[in-house]
Each structure stands twice: as C-alpha cells, then as structure tokens.
Amino acid sequence: CRLAEVRNDTTVLIYEQGCDSLFIQNFIYDPIAPTFIYENTCEATEVGYDTVYVSGMHCDSIYIVETSLIAGQSTILSDQTCDPAAIDPDTLYLSSLNGCDSLVITNYEFVPIEFEYELNVDPCGESTVGEVLFFNESGGDGNYNYSIDAVNFTSEGYFNGLSSSSYTLVAMDEQGCISESVEISIPVIPILDSNLGGVYEIESGGSIDFNIQFTSEPDTFYWSHPEILDCINCTSINVSPPSTTNLVLYMVSNEGCITQDEVLIQLKASSIYIPNIFSPDQDQVNDEFRIYNSGYVKAYKSFRIYNRWGNVVYEVTDVEGTEVITWNGSFNDELLNPDVFLYQLILETQSGKEEHWHGSITLIR
C-alpha cells in the first residue's frame, strides 16, 4: 500500500545437491480505499470535507469526513389577540443539546371584540324608560359578558328599566379581552302638562273662561267636548256647558305621547220652583199659583197660561226677577172651573242666559 515499495525482487536459492531455485517476487501498488464519514452541522463554517490519515503498523488509513449543513428549524405560528398593543410578532429561540437552534415566530392578528346593540326608549311612561340589547357579537373566545357601566358585568346581554342617563356599553370575553366602549344616553323627556284642573261652579246657562298654559309646547291638543267651546284650537277659551260637564284636555307631545288634564264644571242647582197644582178655595192654604225665585231669575220676559183649547187665560211680560208672579185661578175676574192648564215661561238668568220653561198646572177646589 506504499508506492515506494513497488518493485520486483528476485531471489536465487542454491541447493546443496546442485539444483538451484529461482524466486521472483513482484510488489504491486494496491492503495487502501478511503473510508467516508458523513456528519451534519448547524454551523455554516463547519461545512466541507476533511481528510484524515491514520497511520498504523502497516498501511495507513484514509478517512474523508463530509460535513453537511442542517439548517435550523424555523416555525411560523399564527394566533389572534384582542390587544392592539400585542400585535407585534413574538420570536422564540430554542437550543438543542447538539447546539442547533430552532426559531419559532408567532404572528398575531388583531381581532377586536365587536358587537351591535339596539336601544329602545319609551318616552310616554311616568318617567322616561329605556332598554338595551346586545347582539351580533364577534371576536374573543365567544363567551361574552356585558356591562352598561364598564364596571359591573353580567352574562345577560339585555338591560331594561333604564332611566334617563348616560351609559357605557362594553362586552368582555372570558380571557378578559374588552371591546371598545360605546357611549349612549337616554334623554330626559319632560311630561307634557297644563294648568287646567280643579272644580268650578257656574250658574245654569252661564259660561267660564280658561287660559291654558302648557309645561312644554305640544304637537297638538284637542278637547273631549269641543261643541261647548268658543274656539277649539285656542289656549284662551270660553266654555258654555249645558249641564255639569267634565271637560278633558288631551295633549299630544312631539314623541306621540298623550297626556290629559281635566276640569269639572258644575252648574248651580236651579233656584226657581214652579208648583203644578193649587186650590183657590179661600181656605188660606195653597190658594194661588206662585213662581218661587231665590235670585236665579234676573227677568221674566213672558209667562203665559193656556187652557185646554189654547186660549191664554193669564199673561205677564217683562217683569223683573225680584217681582213675584202669582195667579189666583181666574180669567176676566171670573174663577175658572177645576181643570188642567199649560204654561210657558221665558226668563233671563242672572248670568244673562235665556231659558224656556213649560209644564202643566192643575186647578182644584
């Protein structure tokens, strides 16, 4: 295996018997085949071939070491976060026992927690009342809690009975990720009212004035008995009720809410009494027909009594209310026989209203 030892050796052996022997020895070069060793490295400077000669007692050995590069492992991971400050990639270096490093890169996608909401407000209650419903949530781990003050959370996404105020809507998942807050407000809507109210008493046939004032301007208003008002669209009105009346004012706000006020207008009891029977028999008891007036009548415009054939048997006109109207049951100074008569009275009350009365009178003896 040594090139320097390549040769031909001839040896002559002399035999004592006289016969010689000839030995010819040829040395041929027979190199030792190299041994290949394959190794790996994660250091680029160690890549290549190394030849190692190992000397022994005879032929040397040749070792050829081939070192190949093993690139460090790179792993890219993807994850989500609801924290905008945490969206920069995370890089993690890992070293193995053989000295080779691994690289783990985590890329974060910003996925905020988002939601929609529905706000309903009832402006027509005794106090303004609202309700909020969370829906269509997204982002986070999918398990949400909700708050309307960004402090107290509940798993129920529905809040009702909310009074007029400002509210902060927030959704949060179980990992503590919180959505951006949404500010809402339920406005104070004043209840529409007026100064109408109370109980008033007027003379029968009379009228009364009201000057209506509202706490805020209504969109519109209307009355329960427009026929007794002199103006149905005015705030200064004159009311002439034919009888005791509960007058109601309905007010409609700009939000469509209806409120009402009412006033009771009572008519004073009639202070006139007309009896329907008398007995002109000179016994000093109920001997004449009389109209009893206690201040209700301002003037008697006319008073007529008719017999069954329609003839006038008694008549007075244009008499002051302070005078007493009487009839003794006679016609042309003659006493009439018992019968039933009809009367017709036209009078003016103290309030200036004209009234028409009629009825029957029975004359007995």
C-alpha positions as MATLAB code, in Angstrom:
seq = 'CRLAEVRNDTTVLIYEQGCDSLFIQNFIYDPIAPTFIYENTCEATEVGYDTVYVSGMHCDSIYIVETSLIAGQSTILSDQTCDPAAIDPDTLYLSSLNGCDSLVITNYEFVPIEFEYELNVDPCGESTVGEVLFFNESGGDGNYNYSIDAVNFTSEGYFNGLSSSSYTLVAMDEQGCISESVEISIPVIPILDSNLGGVYEIESGGSIDFNIQFTSEPDTFYWSHPEILDCINCTSINVSPPSTTNLVLYMVSNEGCITQDEVLIQLKASSIYIPNIFSPDQDQVNDEFRIYNSGYVKAYKSFRIYNRWGNVVYEVTDVEGTEVITWNGSFNDELLNPDVFLYQLILETQSGKEEHWHGSITLIR';
ca = [
       0.000    0.000    0.000;
       3.132    2.118   -0.165;
       4.030    3.380   -3.562;
       7.729    3.406   -2.667;
       7.674   -0.302   -2.085;
       6.568   -1.168   -5.590;
       9.356   -3.408   -7.126;
      10.331   -6.831   -8.370;
      12.542   -8.890   -6.085;
      14.498  -11.953   -7.473;
      15.892  -14.465   -5.064;
      18.216  -17.372   -6.123;
      18.255  -20.288   -3.834;
      21.267  -22.620   -4.205;
      20.572  -26.149   -3.392;
      23.293  -28.312   -1.943;
      22.513  -31.063   -4.376;
      23.408  -28.707   -7.141;
      19.979  -27.717   -8.291;
      19.297  -24.042   -7.758;
      15.831  -22.428   -7.330;
      14.860  -19.015   -8.611;
      12.157  -16.952   -6.757;
      10.896  -13.772   -8.348;
       8.622  -11.578   -6.052;
       6.649   -8.726   -7.690;
       5.338   -5.922   -5.372;
       2.277   -4.258   -6.933;
       0.796   -0.974   -5.571;
      -2.576   -1.667   -4.065;
      -3.827    1.523   -2.367;
      -6.203    1.338    0.595;
      -9.687    2.630   -0.306;
     -10.613    5.688    1.787;
     -13.360    5.493    4.380;
     -16.097    8.145    4.064;
     -17.713    9.564    7.176;
     -20.783   11.737    6.865;
     -21.620   14.285    9.531;
     -24.116   17.104    9.933;
     -23.734   20.516   11.461;
     -25.855   23.584   12.040;
     -22.766   25.847   11.782;
     -22.124   27.085    8.271;
     -18.366   27.425    8.921;
     -18.055   23.706    9.578;
     -19.444   22.644    6.217;
     -16.977   20.889    3.858;
     -14.578   17.915    3.535;
     -11.807   16.876    5.863;
      -9.187   14.151    5.024;
      -7.689   12.304    7.932;
      -4.705    9.961    7.585;
      -4.407    7.381   10.264;
      -1.007    5.664   10.469;
      -0.734    2.169   11.777;
       1.867   -0.586   11.799;
       1.325   -1.331    8.151;
      -0.671    0.659    5.632;
      -2.212    3.983    6.563;
      -5.988    4.516    6.578;
      -7.646    7.488    4.930;
     -10.836    8.921    6.359;
     -12.759   11.524    4.431;
     -15.273   13.409    6.602;
     -18.070   15.121    4.706;
     -19.898   17.677    6.870;
     -23.289   18.874    5.626;
     -25.287   21.841    6.852;
     -28.534   21.223    8.666;
     -30.473   24.453    8.555;
     -32.037   25.451   11.856;
     -35.733   24.771   12.012;
     -37.976   27.802   11.599;
     -41.596   27.514   12.677;
     -44.148   30.229   11.972;
     -47.287   30.205   14.081;
     -50.423   32.313   13.788;
     -52.586   33.485   16.670;
     -55.203   36.102   17.446;
     -55.299   38.826   20.047;
     -57.775   41.463   21.119;
     -54.978   43.682   22.469;
     -53.809   46.166   19.809;
     -50.547   46.611   21.712;
     -49.728   42.905   21.339;
     -49.864   42.512   17.558;
     -46.034   42.599   17.034;
     -44.571   39.131   16.206;
     -43.041   37.075   19.019;
     -39.692   35.365   18.250;
     -38.561   32.363   20.314;
     -35.058   30.860   20.010;
     -34.654   27.216   21.088;
     -31.282   25.462   21.525;
     -30.969   21.676   21.359;
     -28.305   19.538   23.025;
     -26.331   19.328   19.782;
     -26.110   23.088   19.645;
     -28.503   23.602   16.787;
     -31.034   26.351   17.308;
     -34.707   26.429   16.353;
     -36.606   29.582   15.578;
     -40.316   29.931   16.431;
     -42.069   33.054   15.142;
     -45.648   33.774   16.232;
     -47.600   36.303   14.174;
     -50.604   37.862   15.906;
     -53.728   39.048   14.118;
     -55.653   41.810   15.841;
     -59.245   40.631   16.206;
     -61.185   43.082   18.386;
     -64.343   42.172   20.249;
     -67.206   43.873   18.489;
     -70.955   43.959   18.984;
     -74.101   45.650   17.835;
     -76.827   46.969   20.091;
     -80.420   48.088   19.960;
     -81.685   50.934   22.122;
     -85.402   51.373   22.689;
     -86.827   54.299   24.623;
     -90.397   54.672   25.870;
     -90.950   58.413   26.319;
     -94.563   58.001   27.347;
     -94.088   56.436   30.769;
     -94.282   58.228   34.067;
     -90.522   58.638   33.720;
     -88.503   58.020   30.591;
     -87.609   54.313   30.418;
     -85.176   52.591   28.056;
     -83.824   49.139   27.257;
     -80.606   47.929   25.585;
     -79.995   44.637   23.770;
     -76.500   43.403   22.787;
     -76.339   41.176   19.686;
     -74.161   40.009   16.780;
     -71.020   39.746   18.923;
     -67.693   38.725   17.335;
     -64.047   38.283   18.333;
     -62.605   36.904   21.537;
     -63.285   33.373   22.714;
     -67.007   33.603   22.071;
     -68.133   33.590   25.694;
     -69.204   37.114   26.487;
     -70.231   39.180   29.462;
     -71.848   42.569   29.159;
     -71.875   45.851   31.034;
     -73.617   49.198   30.766;
     -71.212   50.978   33.111;
     -67.871   49.330   32.148;
     -67.583   48.051   35.741;
     -70.265   45.501   36.515;
     -70.618   42.634   34.039;
     -73.306   40.012   33.532;
     -73.795   37.143   31.112;
     -77.181   38.549   30.107;
     -76.979   40.939   27.173;
     -80.347   42.576   27.858;
     -80.847   45.525   30.194;
     -84.233   47.164   30.802;
     -85.813   49.687   33.118;
     -83.093   52.229   32.324;
     -83.853   55.773   33.437;
     -82.698   58.968   31.771;
     -78.893   58.966   31.996;
     -75.661   58.187   30.120;
     -74.437   54.601   29.766;
     -71.170   52.940   28.662;
     -71.710   49.704   26.718;
     -68.878   47.138   26.886;
     -68.515   43.439   26.022;
     -65.819   41.192   27.536;
     -64.819   37.562   26.915;
     -63.648   35.034   29.489;
     -59.999   35.899   28.819;
     -60.611   39.463   29.924;
     -60.493   40.967   26.444;
     -62.707   44.042   26.362;
     -64.333   45.703   23.392;
     -64.184   49.366   22.688;
     -66.814   51.173   24.719;
     -69.911   52.689   23.170;
     -71.455   55.722   24.853;
     -75.235   56.064   24.748;
     -77.682   58.317   26.526;
     -81.370   58.196   27.319;
     -82.610   61.780   27.223;
     -84.887   63.381   29.744;
     -88.244   63.887   28.054;
     -90.458   66.176   30.135;
     -94.014   65.069   30.728;
     -96.436   67.352   28.946;
     -98.855   69.014   31.337;
    -101.048   72.103   31.645;
    -102.535   74.347   34.290;
    -106.051   73.059   33.637;
    -107.710   71.416   36.595;
    -109.976   71.843   39.556;
    -113.706   72.200   40.071;
    -115.679   75.277   39.059;
    -119.324   76.160   39.666;
    -121.294   78.454   37.418;
    -124.899   79.456   37.004;
    -127.022   77.337   34.734;
    -126.769   78.819   31.264;
    -123.567   80.613   32.181;
    -120.035   80.249   30.842;
    -116.499   80.319   32.154;
    -113.138   81.383   30.701;
    -109.881   79.416   30.823;
    -106.397   80.481   29.782;
    -104.421   77.297   29.106;
    -100.680   77.197   29.748;
     -98.537   74.158   28.843;
     -95.338   72.996   30.554;
     -93.902   72.498   27.060;
     -95.290   73.142   23.612;
     -97.452   70.209   22.484;
     -97.511   68.915   18.959;
    -101.280   69.190   19.071;
    -104.166   69.158   21.538;
    -107.909   68.504   21.464;
    -110.943   68.541   23.774;
    -113.497   65.999   24.927;
    -116.436   68.393   24.312;
    -115.422   70.773   21.520;
    -119.061   71.742   20.946;
    -119.189   73.766   24.177;
    -116.020   75.765   23.403;
    -115.944   79.023   21.511;
    -112.572   78.055   19.951;
    -111.214   74.515   19.796;
    -107.690   75.497   18.668;
    -107.144   78.343   21.115;
    -105.485   78.368   24.508;
    -107.857   81.109   25.709;
    -111.337   79.638   25.628;
    -114.858   80.317   26.812;
    -116.833   77.256   27.896;
    -120.655   77.150   27.966;
    -121.744   73.749   29.266;
    -125.441   72.858   29.047;
    -125.085   70.736   32.169;
    -122.463   69.718   34.663;
    -119.528   68.672   32.476;
    -116.136   67.060   32.983;
    -114.060   68.798   30.317;
    -110.903   66.901   29.307;
    -107.920   68.403   27.510;
    -105.821   65.865   25.564;
    -102.237   66.899   24.800;
    -100.018   65.114   22.253;
     -96.252   65.583   22.579;
     -93.749   65.603   19.723;
     -92.925   61.987   20.633;
     -96.569   60.974   20.212;
     -97.288   60.638   23.927;
    -100.786   61.582   25.061;
    -101.415   63.131   28.447;
    -104.586   64.719   29.742;
    -105.868   67.267   32.208;
    -109.463   67.797   33.152;
    -111.692   70.282   34.855;
    -115.138   69.741   36.362;
    -117.632   72.496   35.589;
    -120.704   72.210   37.780;
    -123.943   74.082   37.210;
    -125.546   75.550   40.275;
    -128.868   73.973   41.134;
    -131.808   75.888   39.731;
    -133.199   78.367   42.282;
    -136.656   78.510   40.732;
    -139.632   76.389   41.704;
    -142.915   76.179   39.775;
    -145.631   74.134   41.515;
    -148.005   72.082   39.376;
    -151.186   72.200   41.498;
    -153.104   74.702   43.626;
    -156.615   75.111   45.102;
    -158.062   78.637   45.069;
    -160.853   77.838   47.568;
    -160.088   80.673   50.011;
    -159.045   78.310   52.818;
    -155.756   80.154   53.151;
    -153.862   77.039   52.055;
    -152.318   76.981   48.577;
    -154.928   79.450   47.356;
    -152.813   80.799   44.484;
    -150.268   79.663   41.945;
    -146.824   81.210   42.543;
    -143.362   81.086   40.916;
    -140.705   80.840   43.613;
    -137.431   82.568   42.712;
    -134.450   82.830   45.061;
    -132.251   85.023   42.938;
    -131.880   82.728   39.940;
    -134.105   84.823   37.627;
    -132.956   88.217   36.516;
    -136.112   88.962   34.498;
    -139.288   87.270   33.332;
    -139.620   88.037   29.649;
    -143.002   86.358   29.375;
    -145.235   83.987   31.306;
    -148.469   82.623   29.792;
    -151.050   80.118   30.991;
    -153.260   78.346   28.426;
    -156.494   76.416   28.791;
    -157.044   73.115   27.042;
    -158.231   74.919   23.893;
    -155.071   77.007   23.664;
    -156.556   80.243   24.857;
    -154.404   82.468   27.065;
    -156.023   82.826   30.482;
    -153.108   84.573   32.184;
    -150.112   86.548   30.906;
    -147.312   88.811   32.167;
    -144.342   90.205   30.201;
    -141.107   92.000   31.001;
    -141.180   91.580   34.754;
    -138.123   91.978   36.940;
    -136.920   88.853   38.642;
    -137.393   90.459   42.019;
    -141.159   90.597   41.480;
    -143.425   87.720   42.456;
    -145.625   86.201   39.752;
    -148.922   84.811   41.046;
    -152.268   83.619   39.579;
    -155.466   83.192   41.538;
    -157.148   80.853   39.039;
    -159.445   83.468   37.417;
    -159.911   84.787   33.931;
    -161.536   88.188   33.340;
    -162.261   88.328   37.084;
    -164.154   85.047   36.991;
    -162.967   81.952   38.825;
    -162.271   79.088   36.478;
    -163.515   75.601   36.982;
    -161.107   72.847   38.030;
    -159.034   71.858   35.062;
    -155.501   71.277   33.804;
    -153.733   74.241   32.245;
    -150.436   74.565   30.413;
    -147.853   77.264   30.985;
    -144.906   78.654   29.035;
    -142.172   80.719   30.695;
    -139.309   82.613   29.090;
    -136.829   84.038   31.571;
    -133.336   85.514   31.747;
    -130.968   84.144   34.371;
    -128.545   86.184   36.406;
    -125.780   85.030   34.047;
    -127.679   86.507   31.095;
    -128.804   83.241   29.545;
    -132.354   82.912   28.225;
    -134.246   79.822   29.357;
    -137.565   78.359   28.233;
    -139.723   76.517   30.755;
    -143.046   74.760   30.203;
    -145.303   72.465   32.133;
    -148.828   71.908   33.459;
    -150.863   73.378   36.327;
    -153.796   71.583   37.886;
    -156.521   73.725   39.418;
    -158.658   72.021   42.049;
    -161.296   73.216   44.519;
];
